[in-house]
C-alpha cells in the first residue's frame, strides 16, 4: 500500500499540489466514528504499521502537512492525538522530525468534544502543536474561537502554495500524464473483466 500512496503523493507534488497525511498516528483500527465519539485504539502505536507509513513518508519528504486523529491511544496518552503534546510535539516533531504544517482535524467533530467548548478545543490543539485549527460546518463555534483566541499568522503556510501550476491542456499533452492515463485504463479494464 505504501508504494501506491507514495506514487500518488509524488504525482500530486509534480502537479504542484501539497500533500497532507491523515490521520496521525493511525485511524484504521477503530470501529467508532470520530465524527460522533472519541474512539480508543488499544494498540502500541509505536509498533504499528500505521505509524511506520507516516515515518516512511516523512523520511522521503513526501508530506507537506499532517492531520492528527481524534482518537485516544491509551498506551501512550489519555488525550486524543489531536490535542496531545506527546503525539504532536514529542513523536511527530521531535522523534520523526516532521517539519511541515500540522492541521487539526475538524474541531466540531464529536471526537474533539473531550476538550470542552470550541475555544477550549482550539486552544488544546494549538497547545499540543497544531499550527492551524479547523472548525467546519459550525459557524457559531468558529465565531466563538475567533472572538476568544488571538489569531496569529502561520509563516509555514506559504510552503503550501502551488509551486508549479500546470494548465490542463499542457498536462494532458505530457508523456507522463499519457502513461498514467493508459496504465489506469488498463487497470480499469482488467478490474472489469475480473468482476464479470
Biotite code that builds the C-alpha atoms (Angstrom):
import biotite.structure as struc

atoms = struc.array([
    struc.Atom([0.000, 0.000, 0.000], chain_id="A", res_id=1, res_name="UNK", atom_name="CA", element="C"),
    struc.Atom([2.851, 2.385, 0.808], chain_id="A", res_id=2, res_name="UNK", atom_name="CA", element="C"),
    struc.Atom([4.181, 2.247, -2.739], chain_id="A", res_id=3, res_name="UNK", atom_name="CA", element="C"),
    struc.Atom([0.796, 3.267, -4.202], chain_id="A", res_id=4, res_name="UNK", atom_name="CA", element="C"),
    struc.Atom([0.372, 6.117, -1.734], chain_id="A", res_id=5, res_name="UNK", atom_name="CA", element="C"),
    struc.Atom([3.958, 7.190, -2.407], chain_id="A", res_id=6, res_name="UNK", atom_name="CA", element="C"),
    struc.Atom([3.350, 7.260, -6.168], chain_id="A", res_id=7, res_name="UNK", atom_name="CA", element="C"),
    struc.Atom([0.121, 9.214, -5.657], chain_id="A", res_id=8, res_name="UNK", atom_name="CA", element="C"),
    struc.Atom([1.863, 11.724, -3.383], chain_id="A", res_id=9, res_name="UNK", atom_name="CA", element="C"),
    struc.Atom([4.746, 12.118, -5.833], chain_id="A", res_id=10, res_name="UNK", atom_name="CA", element="C"),
    struc.Atom([2.275, 12.742, -8.654], chain_id="A", res_id=11, res_name="UNK", atom_name="CA", element="C"),
    struc.Atom([0.437, 15.354, -6.604], chain_id="A", res_id=12, res_name="UNK", atom_name="CA", element="C"),
    struc.Atom([3.670, 17.193, -5.897], chain_id="A", res_id=13, res_name="UNK", atom_name="CA", element="C"),
    struc.Atom([4.707, 17.115, -9.566], chain_id="A", res_id=14, res_name="UNK", atom_name="CA", element="C"),
    struc.Atom([1.374, 18.748, -10.376], chain_id="A", res_id=15, res_name="UNK", atom_name="CA", element="C"),
    struc.Atom([2.071, 21.468, -7.790], chain_id="A", res_id=16, res_name="UNK", atom_name="CA", element="C"),
    struc.Atom([-0.283, 20.161, -5.102], chain_id="A", res_id=17, res_name="UNK", atom_name="CA", element="C"),
    struc.Atom([0.642, 19.954, -1.409], chain_id="A", res_id=18, res_name="UNK", atom_name="CA", element="C"),
    struc.Atom([0.147, 16.632, 0.375], chain_id="A", res_id=19, res_name="UNK", atom_name="CA", element="C"),
    struc.Atom([-1.450, 16.025, 3.762], chain_id="A", res_id=20, res_name="UNK", atom_name="CA", element="C"),
    struc.Atom([-1.082, 12.755, 5.652], chain_id="A", res_id=21, res_name="UNK", atom_name="CA", element="C"),
    struc.Atom([-4.003, 11.817, 7.851], chain_id="A", res_id=22, res_name="UNK", atom_name="CA", element="C"),
    struc.Atom([-4.970, 10.787, 10.432], chain_id="A", res_id=23, res_name="UNK", atom_name="CA", element="C"),
    struc.Atom([-1.790, 10.655, 12.519], chain_id="A", res_id=24, res_name="UNK", atom_name="CA", element="C"),
    struc.Atom([-0.675, 8.316, 14.090], chain_id="A", res_id=25, res_name="UNK", atom_name="CA", element="C"),
    struc.Atom([-3.268, 5.984, 12.534], chain_id="A", res_id=26, res_name="UNK", atom_name="CA", element="C"),
    struc.Atom([-7.054, 5.726, 12.414], chain_id="A", res_id=27, res_name="UNK", atom_name="CA", element="C"),
    struc.Atom([-7.562, 2.363, 10.752], chain_id="A", res_id=28, res_name="UNK", atom_name="CA", element="C"),
    struc.Atom([-8.105, 0.084, 13.745], chain_id="A", res_id=29, res_name="UNK", atom_name="CA", element="C"),
    struc.Atom([-11.129, 1.686, 15.419], chain_id="A", res_id=30, res_name="UNK", atom_name="CA", element="C"),
    struc.Atom([-14.754, 0.935, 14.639], chain_id="A", res_id=31, res_name="UNK", atom_name="CA", element="C"),
    struc.Atom([-16.299, 4.047, 16.173], chain_id="A", res_id=32, res_name="UNK", atom_name="CA", element="C"),
    struc.Atom([-16.801, 7.147, 14.057], chain_id="A", res_id=33, res_name="UNK", atom_name="CA", element="C"),
    struc.Atom([-14.756, 10.077, 15.404], chain_id="A", res_id=34, res_name="UNK", atom_name="CA", element="C"),
    struc.Atom([-17.338, 12.442, 13.886], chain_id="A", res_id=35, res_name="UNK", atom_name="CA", element="C"),
    struc.Atom([-19.622, 11.238, 16.680], chain_id="A", res_id=36, res_name="UNK", atom_name="CA", element="C"),
    struc.Atom([-17.472, 9.949, 19.578], chain_id="A", res_id=37, res_name="UNK", atom_name="CA", element="C"),
    struc.Atom([-13.844, 9.764, 20.723], chain_id="A", res_id=38, res_name="UNK", atom_name="CA", element="C"),
    struc.Atom([-12.617, 6.280, 19.781], chain_id="A", res_id=39, res_name="UNK", atom_name="CA", element="C"),
    struc.Atom([-9.851, 4.472, 21.654], chain_id="A", res_id=40, res_name="UNK", atom_name="CA", element="C"),
    struc.Atom([-7.198, 2.362, 19.958], chain_id="A", res_id=41, res_name="UNK", atom_name="CA", element="C"),
    struc.Atom([-5.538, -0.010, 22.456], chain_id="A", res_id=42, res_name="UNK", atom_name="CA", element="C"),
    struc.Atom([-2.566, -0.850, 20.220], chain_id="A", res_id=43, res_name="UNK", atom_name="CA", element="C"),
    struc.Atom([1.039, 0.095, 20.904], chain_id="A", res_id=44, res_name="UNK", atom_name="CA", element="C"),
    struc.Atom([1.125, 2.662, 18.113], chain_id="A", res_id=45, res_name="UNK", atom_name="CA", element="C"),
    struc.Atom([4.912, 2.957, 18.192], chain_id="A", res_id=46, res_name="UNK", atom_name="CA", element="C"),
    struc.Atom([4.996, -0.583, 16.757], chain_id="A", res_id=47, res_name="UNK", atom_name="CA", element="C"),
    struc.Atom([2.039, -0.206, 14.392], chain_id="A", res_id=48, res_name="UNK", atom_name="CA", element="C"),
    struc.Atom([2.267, -0.304, 10.591], chain_id="A", res_id=49, res_name="UNK", atom_name="CA", element="C"),
    struc.Atom([0.136, 2.875, 10.561], chain_id="A", res_id=50, res_name="UNK", atom_name="CA", element="C"),
    struc.Atom([2.888, 4.902, 12.210], chain_id="A", res_id=51, res_name="UNK", atom_name="CA", element="C"),
    struc.Atom([5.524, 3.236, 10.002], chain_id="A", res_id=52, res_name="UNK", atom_name="CA", element="C"),
    struc.Atom([3.800, 4.714, 6.932], chain_id="A", res_id=53, res_name="UNK", atom_name="CA", element="C"),
    struc.Atom([3.975, 8.239, 8.362], chain_id="A", res_id=54, res_name="UNK", atom_name="CA", element="C"),
    struc.Atom([7.626, 7.666, 9.276], chain_id="A", res_id=55, res_name="UNK", atom_name="CA", element="C"),
    struc.Atom([8.478, 6.487, 5.754], chain_id="A", res_id=56, res_name="UNK", atom_name="CA", element="C"),
    struc.Atom([6.688, 9.420, 4.114], chain_id="A", res_id=57, res_name="UNK", atom_name="CA", element="C"),
    struc.Atom([8.384, 11.942, 6.387], chain_id="A", res_id=58, res_name="UNK", atom_name="CA", element="C"),
    struc.Atom([11.796, 10.407, 5.661], chain_id="A", res_id=59, res_name="UNK", atom_name="CA", element="C"),
    struc.Atom([11.086, 10.578, 1.915], chain_id="A", res_id=60, res_name="UNK", atom_name="CA", element="C"),
    struc.Atom([9.966, 14.205, 2.200], chain_id="A", res_id=61, res_name="UNK", atom_name="CA", element="C"),
    struc.Atom([6.526, 13.392, 0.780], chain_id="A", res_id=62, res_name="UNK", atom_name="CA", element="C"),
    struc.Atom([4.356, 15.156, 3.364], chain_id="A", res_id=63, res_name="UNK", atom_name="CA", element="C"),
    struc.Atom([3.773, 18.899, 3.408], chain_id="A", res_id=64, res_name="UNK", atom_name="CA", element="C"),
    struc.Atom([1.194, 18.678, 6.182], chain_id="A", res_id=65, res_name="UNK", atom_name="CA", element="C"),
    struc.Atom([-0.217, 16.219, 8.707], chain_id="A", res_id=66, res_name="UNK", atom_name="CA", element="C"),
    struc.Atom([-3.652, 15.977, 10.321], chain_id="A", res_id=67, res_name="UNK", atom_name="CA", element="C"),
    struc.Atom([-3.928, 14.120, 13.648], chain_id="A", res_id=68, res_name="UNK", atom_name="CA", element="C"),
    struc.Atom([-6.738, 11.792, 14.671], chain_id="A", res_id=69, res_name="UNK", atom_name="CA", element="C"),
    struc.Atom([-9.438, 12.460, 17.247], chain_id="A", res_id=70, res_name="UNK", atom_name="CA", element="C"),
    struc.Atom([-8.519, 9.064, 18.705], chain_id="A", res_id=71, res_name="UNK", atom_name="CA", element="C"),
    struc.Atom([-7.119, 8.200, 22.132], chain_id="A", res_id=72, res_name="UNK", atom_name="CA", element="C"),
    struc.Atom([-4.221, 5.731, 22.269], chain_id="A", res_id=73, res_name="UNK", atom_name="CA", element="C"),
    struc.Atom([-4.334, 4.811, 25.990], chain_id="A", res_id=74, res_name="UNK", atom_name="CA", element="C"),
    struc.Atom([-0.986, 3.003, 25.956], chain_id="A", res_id=75, res_name="UNK", atom_name="CA", element="C"),
    struc.Atom([0.621, 6.381, 25.285], chain_id="A", res_id=76, res_name="UNK", atom_name="CA", element="C"),
    struc.Atom([-1.628, 9.260, 26.401], chain_id="A", res_id=77, res_name="UNK", atom_name="CA", element="C"),
    struc.Atom([-5.039, 9.986, 27.886], chain_id="A", res_id=78, res_name="UNK", atom_name="CA", element="C"),
    struc.Atom([-5.790, 12.714, 25.307], chain_id="A", res_id=79, res_name="UNK", atom_name="CA", element="C"),
    struc.Atom([-6.777, 12.252, 21.659], chain_id="A", res_id=80, res_name="UNK", atom_name="CA", element="C"),
    struc.Atom([-3.784, 12.696, 19.346], chain_id="A", res_id=81, res_name="UNK", atom_name="CA", element="C"),
    struc.Atom([-5.372, 15.894, 18.028], chain_id="A", res_id=82, res_name="UNK", atom_name="CA", element="C"),
    struc.Atom([-4.727, 17.572, 21.382], chain_id="A", res_id=83, res_name="UNK", atom_name="CA", element="C"),
    struc.Atom([-1.730, 15.581, 22.587], chain_id="A", res_id=84, res_name="UNK", atom_name="CA", element="C"),
    struc.Atom([1.696, 17.132, 23.059], chain_id="A", res_id=85, res_name="UNK", atom_name="CA", element="C"),
    struc.Atom([3.041, 13.589, 23.292], chain_id="A", res_id=86, res_name="UNK", atom_name="CA", element="C"),
    struc.Atom([1.919, 12.760, 19.750], chain_id="A", res_id=87, res_name="UNK", atom_name="CA", element="C"),
    struc.Atom([2.316, 16.096, 18.010], chain_id="A", res_id=88, res_name="UNK", atom_name="CA", element="C"),
    struc.Atom([5.389, 17.549, 19.689], chain_id="A", res_id=89, res_name="UNK", atom_name="CA", element="C"),
    struc.Atom([7.330, 14.579, 21.069], chain_id="A", res_id=90, res_name="UNK", atom_name="CA", element="C"),
    struc.Atom([6.641, 11.925, 18.419], chain_id="A", res_id=91, res_name="UNK", atom_name="CA", element="C"),
    struc.Atom([5.743, 13.811, 15.220], chain_id="A", res_id=92, res_name="UNK", atom_name="CA", element="C"),
    struc.Atom([8.044, 16.827, 15.529], chain_id="A", res_id=93, res_name="UNK", atom_name="CA", element="C"),
    struc.Atom([10.932, 15.574, 17.649], chain_id="A", res_id=94, res_name="UNK", atom_name="CA", element="C"),
    struc.Atom([11.143, 11.823, 17.050], chain_id="A", res_id=95, res_name="UNK", atom_name="CA", element="C"),
    struc.Atom([10.016, 11.681, 13.403], chain_id="A", res_id=96, res_name="UNK", atom_name="CA", element="C"),
    struc.Atom([11.467, 15.089, 12.503], chain_id="A", res_id=97, res_name="UNK", atom_name="CA", element="C"),
    struc.Atom([8.357, 16.384, 10.717], chain_id="A", res_id=98, res_name="UNK", atom_name="CA", element="C"),
    struc.Atom([8.911, 19.993, 9.631], chain_id="A", res_id=99, res_name="UNK", atom_name="CA", element="C"),
    struc.Atom([5.657, 20.710, 7.790], chain_id="A", res_id=100, res_name="UNK", atom_name="CA", element="C"),
    struc.Atom([2.337, 22.121, 8.941], chain_id="A", res_id=101, res_name="UNK", atom_name="CA", element="C"),
    struc.Atom([0.056, 20.352, 11.406], chain_id="A", res_id=102, res_name="UNK", atom_name="CA", element="C"),
    struc.Atom([-3.661, 20.955, 10.795], chain_id="A", res_id=103, res_name="UNK", atom_name="CA", element="C"),
    struc.Atom([-6.162, 19.909, 13.425], chain_id="A", res_id=104, res_name="UNK", atom_name="CA", element="C"),
    struc.Atom([-8.963, 17.712, 12.208], chain_id="A", res_id=105, res_name="UNK", atom_name="CA", element="C"),
    struc.Atom([-12.379, 19.378, 12.300], chain_id="A", res_id=106, res_name="UNK", atom_name="CA", element="C"),
    struc.Atom([-12.808, 20.505, 15.907], chain_id="A", res_id=107, res_name="UNK", atom_name="CA", element="C"),
    struc.Atom([-16.596, 20.464, 15.594], chain_id="A", res_id=108, res_name="UNK", atom_name="CA", element="C"),
    struc.Atom([-16.435, 16.650, 15.407], chain_id="A", res_id=109, res_name="UNK", atom_name="CA", element="C"),
    struc.Atom([-17.639, 14.669, 18.410], chain_id="A", res_id=110, res_name="UNK", atom_name="CA", element="C"),
    struc.Atom([-14.186, 13.151, 18.873], chain_id="A", res_id=111, res_name="UNK", atom_name="CA", element="C"),
    struc.Atom([-12.784, 16.559, 19.880], chain_id="A", res_id=112, res_name="UNK", atom_name="CA", element="C"),
    struc.Atom([-15.513, 17.418, 22.388], chain_id="A", res_id=113, res_name="UNK", atom_name="CA", element="C"),
    struc.Atom([-13.489, 15.861, 25.231], chain_id="A", res_id=114, res_name="UNK", atom_name="CA", element="C"),
    struc.Atom([-11.524, 19.130, 25.250], chain_id="A", res_id=115, res_name="UNK", atom_name="CA", element="C"),
    struc.Atom([-14.597, 21.236, 26.095], chain_id="A", res_id=116, res_name="UNK", atom_name="CA", element="C"),
    struc.Atom([-16.219, 24.089, 24.196], chain_id="A", res_id=117, res_name="UNK", atom_name="CA", element="C"),
    struc.Atom([-14.957, 25.277, 20.809], chain_id="A", res_id=118, res_name="UNK", atom_name="CA", element="C"),
    struc.Atom([-12.376, 27.776, 22.127], chain_id="A", res_id=119, res_name="UNK", atom_name="CA", element="C"),
    struc.Atom([-11.054, 25.121, 24.535], chain_id="A", res_id=120, res_name="UNK", atom_name="CA", element="C"),
    struc.Atom([-10.784, 22.608, 21.693], chain_id="A", res_id=121, res_name="UNK", atom_name="CA", element="C"),
    struc.Atom([-8.878, 25.090, 19.523], chain_id="A", res_id=122, res_name="UNK", atom_name="CA", element="C"),
    struc.Atom([-6.591, 26.023, 22.410], chain_id="A", res_id=123, res_name="UNK", atom_name="CA", element="C"),
    struc.Atom([-5.889, 22.341, 23.195], chain_id="A", res_id=124, res_name="UNK", atom_name="CA", element="C"),
    struc.Atom([-4.983, 21.666, 19.552], chain_id="A", res_id=125, res_name="UNK", atom_name="CA", element="C"),
    struc.Atom([-2.713, 24.720, 19.350], chain_id="A", res_id=126, res_name="UNK", atom_name="CA", element="C"),
    struc.Atom([-1.039, 23.951, 22.697], chain_id="A", res_id=127, res_name="UNK", atom_name="CA", element="C"),
    struc.Atom([-0.416, 20.371, 21.574], chain_id="A", res_id=128, res_name="UNK", atom_name="CA", element="C"),
    struc.Atom([1.403, 21.549, 18.449], chain_id="A", res_id=129, res_name="UNK", atom_name="CA", element="C"),
    struc.Atom([-1.153, 22.210, 15.713], chain_id="A", res_id=130, res_name="UNK", atom_name="CA", element="C"),
    struc.Atom([-0.271, 25.182, 13.512], chain_id="A", res_id=131, res_name="UNK", atom_name="CA", element="C"),
    struc.Atom([-3.814, 25.654, 12.253], chain_id="A", res_id=132, res_name="UNK", atom_name="CA", element="C"),
    struc.Atom([-7.186, 24.657, 13.640], chain_id="A", res_id=133, res_name="UNK", atom_name="CA", element="C"),
    struc.Atom([-10.209, 23.725, 11.557], chain_id="A", res_id=134, res_name="UNK", atom_name="CA", element="C"),
    struc.Atom([-13.826, 24.237, 12.528], chain_id="A", res_id=135, res_name="UNK", atom_name="CA", element="C"),
    struc.Atom([-16.128, 23.131, 9.736], chain_id="A", res_id=136, res_name="UNK", atom_name="CA", element="C"),
    struc.Atom([-19.884, 23.473, 9.300], chain_id="A", res_id=137, res_name="UNK", atom_name="CA", element="C"),
    struc.Atom([-20.327, 25.115, 12.695], chain_id="A", res_id=138, res_name="UNK", atom_name="CA", element="C"),
    struc.Atom([-20.395, 28.894, 12.312], chain_id="A", res_id=139, res_name="UNK", atom_name="CA", element="C"),
    struc.Atom([-21.213, 29.703, 15.957], chain_id="A", res_id=140, res_name="UNK", atom_name="CA", element="C"),
    struc.Atom([-18.210, 27.659, 17.129], chain_id="A", res_id=141, res_name="UNK", atom_name="CA", element="C"),
    struc.Atom([-15.937, 29.297, 14.565], chain_id="A", res_id=142, res_name="UNK", atom_name="CA", element="C"),
    struc.Atom([-17.096, 32.752, 15.682], chain_id="A", res_id=143, res_name="UNK", atom_name="CA", element="C"),
    struc.Atom([-16.556, 31.873, 19.353], chain_id="A", res_id=144, res_name="UNK", atom_name="CA", element="C"),
    struc.Atom([-12.985, 30.767, 18.600], chain_id="A", res_id=145, res_name="UNK", atom_name="CA", element="C"),
    struc.Atom([-12.293, 33.973, 16.656], chain_id="A", res_id=146, res_name="UNK", atom_name="CA", element="C"),
    struc.Atom([-13.761, 36.050, 19.485], chain_id="A", res_id=147, res_name="UNK", atom_name="CA", element="C"),
    struc.Atom([-11.810, 34.220, 22.200], chain_id="A", res_id=148, res_name="UNK", atom_name="CA", element="C"),
    struc.Atom([-8.366, 33.400, 20.829], chain_id="A", res_id=149, res_name="UNK", atom_name="CA", element="C"),
    struc.Atom([-5.811, 35.770, 19.367], chain_id="A", res_id=150, res_name="UNK", atom_name="CA", element="C"),
    struc.Atom([-5.210, 34.896, 15.732], chain_id="A", res_id=151, res_name="UNK", atom_name="CA", element="C"),
    struc.Atom([-1.621, 34.661, 14.567], chain_id="A", res_id=152, res_name="UNK", atom_name="CA", element="C"),
    struc.Atom([-0.145, 34.183, 11.146], chain_id="A", res_id=153, res_name="UNK", atom_name="CA", element="C"),
    struc.Atom([1.475, 30.888, 10.198], chain_id="A", res_id=154, res_name="UNK", atom_name="CA", element="C"),
    struc.Atom([4.523, 31.674, 8.034], chain_id="A", res_id=155, res_name="UNK", atom_name="CA", element="C"),
    struc.Atom([4.904, 27.986, 7.141], chain_id="A", res_id=156, res_name="UNK", atom_name="CA", element="C"),
    struc.Atom([1.566, 28.180, 5.317], chain_id="A", res_id=157, res_name="UNK", atom_name="CA", element="C"),
    struc.Atom([3.357, 29.823, 2.391], chain_id="A", res_id=158, res_name="UNK", atom_name="CA", element="C"),
    struc.Atom([5.058, 26.472, 1.741], chain_id="A", res_id=159, res_name="UNK", atom_name="CA", element="C"),
    struc.Atom([1.670, 25.015, 0.766], chain_id="A", res_id=160, res_name="UNK", atom_name="CA", element="C"),
    struc.Atom([1.133, 27.436, -2.089], chain_id="A", res_id=161, res_name="UNK", atom_name="CA", element="C"),
    struc.Atom([1.144, 25.947, -5.549], chain_id="A", res_id=162, res_name="UNK", atom_name="CA", element="C"),
    struc.Atom([4.728, 25.717, -6.677], chain_id="A", res_id=163, res_name="UNK", atom_name="CA", element="C"),
    struc.Atom([4.301, 24.523, -10.230], chain_id="A", res_id=164, res_name="UNK", atom_name="CA", element="C"),
    struc.Atom([0.975, 25.400, -11.813], chain_id="A", res_id=165, res_name="UNK", atom_name="CA", element="C"),
    struc.Atom([0.142, 23.248, -14.815], chain_id="A", res_id=166, res_name="UNK", atom_name="CA", element="C"),
    struc.Atom([-2.602, 24.041, -17.275], chain_id="A", res_id=167, res_name="UNK", atom_name="CA", element="C"),
    struc.Atom([-4.992, 21.182, -18.050], chain_id="A", res_id=168, res_name="UNK", atom_name="CA", element="C"),
    struc.Atom([-4.155, 21.196, -21.768], chain_id="A", res_id=169, res_name="UNK", atom_name="CA", element="C"),
    struc.Atom([-0.406, 21.067, -21.057], chain_id="A", res_id=170, res_name="UNK", atom_name="CA", element="C"),
    struc.Atom([-0.893, 18.267, -18.539], chain_id="A", res_id=171, res_name="UNK", atom_name="CA", element="C"),
    struc.Atom([-2.909, 16.155, -20.998], chain_id="A", res_id=172, res_name="UNK", atom_name="CA", element="C"),
    struc.Atom([-0.170, 16.517, -23.620], chain_id="A", res_id=173, res_name="UNK", atom_name="CA", element="C"),
    struc.Atom([2.650, 15.400, -21.322], chain_id="A", res_id=174, res_name="UNK", atom_name="CA", element="C"),
    struc.Atom([4.083, 11.909, -21.768], chain_id="A", res_id=175, res_name="UNK", atom_name="CA", element="C"),
    struc.Atom([3.818, 11.238, -18.025], chain_id="A", res_id=176, res_name="UNK", atom_name="CA", element="C"),
    struc.Atom([0.104, 12.021, -17.999], chain_id="A", res_id=177, res_name="UNK", atom_name="CA", element="C"),
    struc.Atom([-0.490, 9.852, -21.070], chain_id="A", res_id=178, res_name="UNK", atom_name="CA", element="C"),
    struc.Atom([1.422, 6.953, -19.486], chain_id="A", res_id=179, res_name="UNK", atom_name="CA", element="C"),
    struc.Atom([-0.530, 7.293, -16.227], chain_id="A", res_id=180, res_name="UNK", atom_name="CA", element="C"),
    struc.Atom([-3.823, 7.543, -18.122], chain_id="A", res_id=181, res_name="UNK", atom_name="CA", element="C"),
    struc.Atom([-3.022, 4.414, -20.163], chain_id="A", res_id=182, res_name="UNK", atom_name="CA", element="C"),
    struc.Atom([-1.993, 2.491, -17.037], chain_id="A", res_id=183, res_name="UNK", atom_name="CA", element="C"),
    struc.Atom([-5.237, 3.434, -15.277], chain_id="A", res_id=184, res_name="UNK", atom_name="CA", element="C"),
    struc.Atom([-7.294, 2.500, -18.331], chain_id="A", res_id=185, res_name="UNK", atom_name="CA", element="C"),
    struc.Atom([-5.578, -0.909, -18.465], chain_id="A", res_id=186, res_name="UNK", atom_name="CA", element="C"),
    struc.Atom([-6.147, -1.388, -14.737], chain_id="A", res_id=187, res_name="UNK", atom_name="CA", element="C"),
    struc.Atom([-9.849, -0.484, -15.009], chain_id="A", res_id=188, res_name="UNK", atom_name="CA", element="C"),
    struc.Atom([-10.330, -2.848, -17.960], chain_id="A", res_id=189, res_name="UNK", atom_name="CA", element="C"),
    struc.Atom([-8.636, -5.675, -16.067], chain_id="A", res_id=190, res_name="UNK", atom_name="CA", element="C"),
    struc.Atom([-10.752, -4.991, -12.977], chain_id="A", res_id=191, res_name="UNK", atom_name="CA", element="C"),
    struc.Atom([-13.981, -5.017, -15.028], chain_id="A", res_id=192, res_name="UNK", atom_name="CA", element="C"),
    struc.Atom([-13.006, -8.335, -16.626], chain_id="A", res_id=193, res_name="UNK", atom_name="CA", element="C"),
    struc.Atom([-12.437, -9.849, -13.205], chain_id="A", res_id=194, res_name="UNK", atom_name="CA", element="C"),
    struc.Atom([-15.833, -8.633, -11.993], chain_id="A", res_id=195, res_name="UNK", atom_name="CA", element="C"),
    struc.Atom([-17.737, -10.489, -14.726], chain_id="A", res_id=196, res_name="UNK", atom_name="CA", element="C"),
])
